[in-house]
């Protein structure tokens, strides 16, 4: 008989074999248990999404990408808006 609460325990049933195999394979790649990998996946799935600015810095910070020089543009006539 158990007393007290069982915080943080979840049992999931009827998982397709191919769905179960993916975290199992990821766990092997990361050298952690399947249980730890599933915790990591759940943590990532329910955490706050990355803010756009943080994502831009991660993708386009000085250590990423290349610097491009602006291309020269020929002069153009103003648009005629019919006034």
N, CA, C and O atoms as CSV, one atom per row, in Angstrom:
chain,resi,resn,atom,element,x,y,z
A,1,UNK,N,N,0.843,-1.173,0.000
A,1,UNK,CA,C,0.000,0.000,0.000
A,1,UNK,C,C,0.888,1.235,0.000
A,1,UNK,O,O,1.875,1.302,0.732
A,2,UNK,N,N,0.533,2.202,-0.818
A,2,UNK,CA,C,1.293,3.456,-0.888
A,2,UNK,C,C,0.526,4.570,-0.210
A,2,UNK,O,O,-0.698,4.662,-0.306
A,3,UNK,N,N,1.273,5.410,0.476
A,3,UNK,CA,C,0.695,6.583,1.097
A,3,UNK,C,C,1.339,7.804,0.474
A,3,UNK,O,O,2.476,7.748,0.005
A,4,UNK,N,N,0.612,8.902,0.469
A,4,UNK,CA,C,1.162,10.134,-0.081
A,4,UNK,C,C,0.815,10.291,-1.557
A,4,UNK,O,O,0.069,9.499,-2.132
A,5,UNK,N,N,1.369,11.314,-2.136
A,5,UNK,CA,C,1.079,11.633,-3.534
A,5,UNK,C,C,2.167,11.089,-4.441
A,5,UNK,O,O,3.314,10.917,-4.027
A,6,UNK,N,N,1.798,10.825,-5.668
A,6,UNK,CA,C,2.754,10.345,-6.662
A,6,UNK,C,C,3.016,11.460,-7.669
A,6,UNK,O,O,2.684,11.329,-8.847
A,7,UNK,N,N,3.603,12.538,-7.212
A,7,UNK,CA,C,3.888,13.669,-8.099
A,7,UNK,C,C,4.860,13.274,-9.188
A,7,UNK,O,O,5.828,12.553,-8.947
A,8,UNK,N,N,4.592,13.752,-10.380
A,8,UNK,CA,C,5.541,13.598,-11.462
A,8,UNK,C,C,5.587,12.234,-12.109
A,8,UNK,O,O,6.532,11.946,-12.843
A,9,UNK,N,N,4.622,11.396,-11.874
A,9,UNK,CA,C,4.613,10.095,-12.517
A,9,UNK,C,C,3.463,10.041,-13.513
A,9,UNK,O,O,2.333,10.415,-13.199
A,10,UNK,N,N,3.766,9.575,-14.706
A,10,UNK,CA,C,2.769,9.452,-15.764
A,10,UNK,C,C,2.953,8.092,-16.418
A,10,UNK,O,O,4.076,7.666,-16.686
A,11,UNK,N,N,1.870,7.436,-16.664
A,11,UNK,CA,C,1.923,6.167,-17.391
A,11,UNK,C,C,1.121,6.354,-18.669
A,11,UNK,O,O,-0.041,6.760,-18.630
A,12,UNK,N,N,1.737,6.061,-19.782
A,12,UNK,CA,C,1.077,6.205,-21.081
A,12,UNK,C,C,0.936,4.817,-21.682
A,12,UNK,O,O,1.906,4.067,-21.786
A,13,UNK,N,N,-0.267,4.495,-22.070
A,13,UNK,CA,C,-0.531,3.170,-22.637
A,13,UNK,C,C,-0.877,3.291,-24.107
A,13,UNK,O,O,-1.180,4.375,-24.606
A,14,UNK,N,N,-0.827,2.172,-24.781
A,14,UNK,CA,C,-1.239,2.047,-26.180
A,14,UNK,C,C,-0.441,2.972,-27.103
A,14,UNK,O,O,-1.017,3.661,-27.945
A,15,UNK,N,N,0.863,2.985,-26.944
A,15,UNK,CA,C,1.741,3.756,-27.818
A,15,UNK,C,C,2.170,2.853,-28.965
A,15,UNK,O,O,2.602,1.722,-28.745
A,16,UNK,N,N,2.052,3.353,-30.176
A,16,UNK,CA,C,2.500,2.584,-31.340
A,16,UNK,C,C,3.983,2.272,-31.198
A,16,UNK,O,O,4.744,3.068,-30.649
A,17,UNK,N,N,4.383,1.116,-31.695
A,17,UNK,CA,C,5.785,0.711,-31.603
A,17,UNK,C,C,6.719,1.715,-32.241
A,17,UNK,O,O,7.777,2.015,-31.688
A,18,UNK,N,N,6.337,2.249,-33.418
A,18,UNK,CA,C,7.227,3.201,-34.088
A,18,UNK,C,C,7.338,4.512,-33.314
A,18,UNK,O,O,8.371,5.179,-33.379
A,19,UNK,N,N,6.288,4.891,-32.583
A,19,UNK,CA,C,6.354,6.104,-31.754
A,19,UNK,C,C,7.280,5.859,-30.571
A,19,UNK,O,O,8.037,6.751,-30.188
A,20,UNK,N,N,7.234,4.688,-29.998
A,20,UNK,CA,C,8.093,4.362,-28.860
A,20,UNK,C,C,9.552,4.234,-29.284
A,20,UNK,O,O,10.449,4.585,-28.517
A,21,UNK,N,N,9.798,3.747,-30.471
A,21,UNK,CA,C,11.177,3.511,-30.916
A,21,UNK,C,C,11.955,4.805,-31.121
A,21,UNK,O,O,13.170,4.823,-30.923
A,22,UNK,N,N,11.293,5.876,-31.508
A,22,UNK,CA,C,12.015,7.143,-31.761
A,22,UNK,C,C,12.688,7.693,-30.516
A,22,UNK,O,O,13.890,7.959,-30.558
A,23,UNK,N,N,11.971,7.880,-29.397
A,23,UNK,CA,C,12.688,8.360,-28.204
A,23,UNK,C,C,13.712,7.354,-27.699
A,23,UNK,O,O,14.724,7.731,-27.108
A,24,UNK,N,N,13.447,6.080,-27.931
A,24,UNK,CA,C,14.412,5.061,-27.523
A,24,UNK,C,C,15.713,5.222,-28.310
A,24,UNK,O,O,16.802,5.114,-27.744
A,25,UNK,N,N,15.598,5.482,-29.621
A,25,UNK,CA,C,16.789,5.706,-30.455
A,25,UNK,C,C,17.485,7.012,-30.067
A,25,UNK,O,O,18.713,7.068,-29.999
A,26,UNK,N,N,16.695,8.066,-29.811
A,26,UNK,CA,C,17.288,9.344,-29.391
A,26,UNK,C,C,18.021,9.192,-28.069
A,26,UNK,O,O,19.085,9.778,-27.869
A,27,UNK,N,N,17.449,8.404,-27.171
A,27,UNK,CA,C,18.086,8.171,-25.874
A,27,UNK,C,C,19.448,7.507,-26.066
A,27,UNK,O,O,20.418,7.857,-25.395
A,28,UNK,N,N,19.510,6.559,-26.975
A,28,UNK,CA,C,20.788,5.897,-27.242
A,28,UNK,C,C,21.800,6.888,-27.806
A,28,UNK,O,O,22.971,6.861,-27.428
A,29,UNK,N,N,21.355,7.767,-28.711
A,29,UNK,CA,C,22.255,8.783,-29.276
A,29,UNK,C,C,22.772,9.724,-28.189
A,29,UNK,O,O,23.946,10.093,-28.186
A,30,UNK,N,N,21.889,10.110,-27.269
A,30,UNK,CA,C,22.270,11.046,-26.208
A,30,UNK,C,C,22.872,10.348,-24.993
A,30,UNK,O,O,23.270,10.994,-24.024
A,31,UNK,N,N,22.933,9.017,-25.060
A,31,UNK,CA,C,23.500,8.205,-23.980
A,31,UNK,C,C,22.799,8.442,-22.643
A,31,UNK,O,O,23.431,8.605,-21.598
A,32,UNK,N,N,21.466,8.453,-22.721
A,32,UNK,CA,C,20.637,8.557,-21.520
A,32,UNK,C,C,19.575,7.464,-21.605
A,32,UNK,O,O,19.425,6.800,-22.630
A,33,UNK,N,N,18.855,7.298,-20.524
A,33,UNK,CA,C,17.781,6.310,-20.522
A,33,UNK,C,C,16.621,6.809,-21.374
A,33,UNK,O,O,16.487,8.006,-21.624
A,34,UNK,N,N,15.794,5.882,-21.810
A,34,UNK,CA,C,14.597,6.258,-22.559
A,34,UNK,C,C,13.712,7.150,-21.699
A,34,UNK,O,O,13.116,8.105,-22.197
A,35,UNK,N,N,13.627,6.841,-20.416
A,35,UNK,CA,C,12.824,7.655,-19.500
A,35,UNK,C,C,13.336,9.093,-19.445
A,35,UNK,O,O,12.544,10.035,-19.476
A,36,UNK,N,N,14.654,9.265,-19.362
A,36,UNK,CA,C,15.230,10.617,-19.333
A,36,UNK,C,C,14.976,11.340,-20.650
A,36,UNK,O,O,14.695,12.539,-20.655
A,37,UNK,N,N,15.072,10.631,-21.754
A,37,UNK,CA,C,14.820,11.250,-23.059
A,37,UNK,C,C,13.368,11.697,-23.177
A,37,UNK,O,O,13.096,12.778,-23.700
A,38,UNK,N,N,12.440,10.887,-22.701
A,38,UNK,CA,C,11.021,11.267,-22.739
A,38,UNK,C,C,10.783,12.488,-21.849
A,38,UNK,O,O,10.014,13.379,-22.211
A,39,UNK,N,N,11.441,12.535,-20.683
A,39,UNK,CA,C,11.324,13.735,-19.833
A,39,UNK,C,C,11.818,14.964,-20.571
A,39,UNK,O,O,11.192,16.022,-20.507
A,40,UNK,N,N,12.936,14.835,-21.270
A,40,UNK,CA,C,13.496,15.958,-22.022
A,40,UNK,C,C,12.541,16.406,-23.129
A,40,UNK,O,O,12.335,17.603,-23.330
A,41,UNK,N,N,11.965,15.450,-23.840
A,41,UNK,CA,C,11.015,15.769,-24.917
A,41,UNK,C,C,9.794,16.481,-24.343
A,41,UNK,O,O,9.342,17.482,-24.900
A,42,UNK,N,N,9.259,15.974,-23.239
A,42,UNK,CA,C,8.099,16.625,-22.615
A,42,UNK,C,C,8.440,18.026,-22.128
A,42,UNK,O,O,7.660,18.960,-22.313
A,43,UNK,N,N,9.608,18.172,-21.504
A,43,UNK,CA,C,10.042,19.481,-21.013
A,43,UNK,C,C,10.100,20.485,-22.156
A,43,UNK,O,O,9.630,21.615,-22.027
A,44,UNK,N,N,10.678,20.063,-23.274
A,44,UNK,CA,C,10.799,20.944,-24.430
A,44,UNK,C,C,9.434,21.248,-25.035
A,44,UNK,O,O,9.186,22.374,-25.467
A,45,UNK,N,N,8.560,20.272,-25.069
A,45,UNK,CA,C,7.248,20.447,-25.685
A,45,UNK,C,C,6.369,21.424,-24.917
A,45,UNK,O,O,5.563,22.130,-25.523
A,46,UNK,N,N,6.506,21.481,-23.610
A,46,UNK,CA,C,5.623,22.343,-22.821
A,46,UNK,C,C,6.298,23.622,-22.339
A,46,UNK,O,O,5.659,24.447,-21.685
A,47,UNK,N,N,7.571,23.798,-22.651
A,47,UNK,CA,C,8.249,25.016,-22.217
A,47,UNK,C,C,7.813,26.193,-23.093
A,47,UNK,O,O,7.272,26.007,-24.183
A,48,UNK,N,N,8.054,27.381,-22.605
A,48,UNK,CA,C,7.691,28.585,-23.349
A,48,UNK,C,C,8.426,28.600,-24.688
A,48,UNK,O,O,9.604,28.249,-24.757
A,49,UNK,N,N,7.739,29.001,-25.738
A,49,UNK,CA,C,8.421,29.047,-27.035
A,49,UNK,C,C,9.533,30.086,-27.032
A,49,UNK,O,O,9.491,31.072,-26.296
A,50,UNK,N,N,10.508,29.839,-27.859
A,50,UNK,CA,C,11.619,30.769,-27.975
A,50,UNK,C,C,11.101,32.086,-28.542
A,50,UNK,O,O,10.324,32.097,-29.497
A,51,UNK,N,N,11.523,33.163,-27.964
A,51,UNK,CA,C,11.094,34.468,-28.469
A,51,UNK,C,C,11.767,34.736,-29.802
A,51,UNK,O,O,12.883,34.280,-30.055
A,52,UNK,N,N,11.075,35.481,-30.651
A,52,UNK,CA,C,11.557,35.744,-31.995
A,52,UNK,C,C,12.942,36.382,-31.975
A,52,UNK,O,O,13.808,35.999,-32.761
A,53,UNK,N,N,13.162,37.347,-31.090
A,53,UNK,CA,C,14.464,37.998,-31.013
A,53,UNK,C,C,15.567,37.031,-30.631
A,53,UNK,O,O,16.666,37.088,-31.182
A,54,UNK,N,N,15.275,36.132,-29.677
A,54,UNK,CA,C,16.260,35.133,-29.267
A,54,UNK,C,C,16.554,34.173,-30.407
A,54,UNK,O,O,17.697,33.763,-30.609
A,55,UNK,N,N,15.517,33.821,-31.146
A,55,UNK,CA,C,15.710,32.923,-32.280
A,55,UNK,C,C,16.551,33.608,-33.362
A,55,UNK,O,O,17.427,32.975,-33.952
A,56,UNK,N,N,16.296,34.889,-33.626
A,56,UNK,CA,C,17.067,35.624,-34.628
A,56,UNK,C,C,18.538,35.708,-34.226
A,56,UNK,O,O,19.422,35.526,-35.063
A,57,UNK,N,N,18.799,35.983,-32.956
A,57,UNK,CA,C,20.184,36.046,-32.491
A,57,UNK,C,C,20.853,34.687,-32.647
A,57,UNK,O,O,22.000,34.597,-33.086
A,58,UNK,N,N,20.127,33.628,-32.284
A,58,UNK,CA,C,20.695,32.286,-32.390
A,58,UNK,C,C,21.019,31.952,-33.847
A,58,UNK,O,O,22.046,31.335,-34.130
A,59,UNK,N,N,20.149,32.357,-34.765
A,59,UNK,CA,C,20.339,32.003,-36.171
A,59,UNK,C,C,21.269,32.956,-36.915
A,59,UNK,O,O,22.009,32.535,-37.804
A,60,UNK,N,N,21.234,34.248,-36.550
A,60,UNK,CA,C,21.938,35.235,-37.359
A,60,UNK,C,C,22.996,36.023,-36.602
A,60,UNK,O,O,23.436,37.069,-37.078
A,61,UNK,N,N,23.409,35.552,-35.450
A,61,UNK,CA,C,24.423,36.248,-34.669
A,61,UNK,C,C,25.744,36.277,-35.448
A,61,UNK,O,O,25.881,35.574,-36.449
A,62,UNK,N,N,26.708,37.074,-35.004
A,62,UNK,CA,C,27.973,37.198,-35.739
A,62,UNK,C,C,28.671,35.878,-36.045
A,62,UNK,O,O,29.403,35.783,-37.030
A,63,UNK,N,N,28.459,34.879,-35.232
A,63,UNK,CA,C,29.106,33.588,-35.477
A,63,UNK,C,C,28.382,32.757,-36.533
A,63,UNK,O,O,28.814,31.652,-36.861
A,64,UNK,N,N,27.299,33.278,-37.053
A,64,UNK,CA,C,26.501,32.534,-38.021
A,64,UNK,C,C,26.336,33.371,-39.290
A,64,UNK,O,O,26.315,34.601,-39.234
A,65,UNK,N,N,26.221,32.706,-40.410
A,65,UNK,CA,C,25.921,33.405,-41.651
A,65,UNK,C,C,27.110,34.171,-42.213
A,65,UNK,O,O,28.252,33.981,-41.795
A,66,UNK,N,N,26.816,35.026,-43.156
A,66,UNK,CA,C,27.841,35.835,-43.816
A,66,UNK,C,C,27.358,37.270,-43.915
A,66,UNK,O,O,26.159,37.536,-43.824
A,67,UNK,N,N,28.291,38.194,-44.101
A,67,UNK,CA,C,27.937,39.591,-44.313
A,67,UNK,C,C,27.814,39.838,-45.807
A,67,UNK,O,O,28.686,39.447,-46.583
A,68,UNK,N,N,26.746,40.477,-46.198
A,68,UNK,CA,C,26.525,40.811,-47.602
A,68,UNK,C,C,26.584,42.311,-47.776
A,68,UNK,O,O,26.045,43.064,-46.965
A,69,UNK,N,N,27.237,42.737,-48.831
A,69,UNK,CA,C,27.277,44.157,-49.159
A,69,UNK,C,C,25.985,44.524,-49.888
A,69,UNK,O,O,25.492,43.744,-50.702
A,70,UNK,N,N,25.432,45.711,-49.602
A,70,UNK,CA,C,24.229,46.118,-50.324
A,70,UNK,C,C,24.533,46.272,-51.825
A,70,UNK,O,O,25.598,46.760,-52.204
A,71,UNK,N,N,23.610,45.860,-52.643
A,71,UNK,CA,C,23.777,45.969,-54.084
A,71,UNK,C,C,23.400,47.374,-54.536
A,71,UNK,O,O,22.410,47.934,-54.063
A,72,UNK,N,N,24.185,47.950,-55.453
A,72,UNK,CA,C,23.820,49.281,-55.961
A,72,UNK,C,C,22.507,49.204,-56.737
A,72,UNK,O,O,22.242,48.236,-57.449
A,73,UNK,N,N,21.714,50.224,-56.584
A,73,UNK,CA,C,20.433,50.279,-57.291
A,73,UNK,C,C,20.396,51.523,-58.167
A,73,UNK,O,O,20.807,52.602,-57.741
A,74,UNK,N,N,19.908,51.371,-59.384
A,74,UNK,CA,C,19.811,52.545,-60.251
A,74,UNK,C,C,18.717,53.484,-59.747
A,74,UNK,O,O,17.770,53.041,-59.097
A,75,UNK,N,N,18.842,54.768,-60.042
A,75,UNK,CA,C,17.787,55.706,-59.626
A,75,UNK,C,C,16.470,55.333,-60.304
A,75,UNK,O,O,16.460,54.719,-61.371
A,76,UNK,N,N,15.393,55.701,-59.690
A,76,UNK,CA,C,14.085,55.402,-60.274
A,76,UNK,C,C,13.193,56.632,-60.174
A,76,UNK,O,O,13.431,57.539,-59.376
A,77,UNK,N,N,12.175,56.632,-60.996
A,77,UNK,CA,C,11.203,57.723,-60.982
A,77,UNK,C,C,10.191,57.477,-59.883
A,77,UNK,O,O,9.842,56.331,-59.599
A,78,UNK,N,N,9.719,58.546,-59.263
A,78,UNK,CA,C,8.673,58.365,-58.245
A,78,UNK,C,C,7.415,57.764,-58.874
A,78,UNK,O,O,7.148,57.953,-60.061
A,79,UNK,N,N,6.662,57.051,-58.071
A,79,UNK,CA,C,5.423,56.473,-58.552
A,79,UNK,C,C,4.397,57.569,-58.842
A,79,UNK,O,O,4.310,58.552,-58.106
A,80,UNK,N,N,3.617,57.398,-59.919
A,80,UNK,CA,C,2.532,58.316,-60.233
A,80,UNK,C,C,1.274,57.770,-59.591
A,80,UNK,O,O,0.748,56.746,-60.026
A,81,UNK,N,N,0.790,58.437,-58.567
A,81,UNK,CA,C,-0.383,57.969,-57.846
A,81,UNK,C,C,-1.657,58.620,-58.362
A,81,UNK,O,O,-2.697,58.555,-57.707
A,82,UNK,N,N,-1.582,59.254,-59.545
A,82,UNK,CA,C,-2.754,59.846,-60.174
A,82,UNK,C,C,-3.247,61.113,-59.522
A,82,UNK,O,O,-4.431,61.431,-59.628
A,83,UNK,N,N,-2.390,61.843,-58.856
A,83,UNK,CA,C,-2.818,63.102,-58.231
A,83,UNK,C,C,-2.486,64.264,-59.086
A,83,UNK,O,O,-2.774,65.403,-58.718
